[in-house]
Amino acid sequence: MAQKPPCETSIPASALGRRELLAAAGAAALLTGAGRAFAAEQEGHSHGKQYFDAKAAKAHAALVAASNECVAKGQICISHCLETFRLDDTTMAECASAVQEMLPVCTALGYLAAYDSRHLKDLARACIPVCETCEKECRVHEEHQIECKDCADACATVIREAKKLLA
């Protein structure tokens, strides 16, 4: 009969109570988790404190939200303008043109704000007059077109948030 090595002991499961089994399972889980964390850290895959304290996306949350809302409202406004064009009505042509200019600028502003980019203030300065033009053109139709009113209001919010950033 083969002998067991001296460092190995065997305790029959029947000798352990429920508490002891749970404690042993908990200890094994802790050791496994600690071992994995240590291995990940050694491989350079640690999700340390910096992972949970991300600040860039939060630094300009209101500007990101305003930019995204402006883009969404602008897309709806453009859709409405296209519907009127299909009916051979071009009264909203200037509005459509202003919204088309605003869309890429506000999209970029939202991205740079989310990244807390070093170029954010420069783009905000450029974005303000684009949004002012869009707001002005949309206000022409706001009494009859809710899409234009919503877009104008969204532009006003971007302008306000951009000015806060530059203050």
HELIX and SHEET records of a PDB file:
HELIX    1   1 ALA A   13  ALA A   15  5                                   3    
HELIX    2   2 ARG A   18  GLN A   42  1                                  25    
HELIX    3   3 LYS A   49  PHE A   52  1                                   4    
HELIX    4   4 ALA A   56  ALA A   59  1                                   4    
HELIX    5   5 ALA A   61  ARG A   86  1                                  26    
HELIX    6   6 ALA A   93  TYR A  115  1                                  23    
HELIX    7   7 LEU A  120  ARG A  139  1                                  20    
HELIX    8   8 ILE A  146  LEU A  166  1                                  21    
END                                                                             
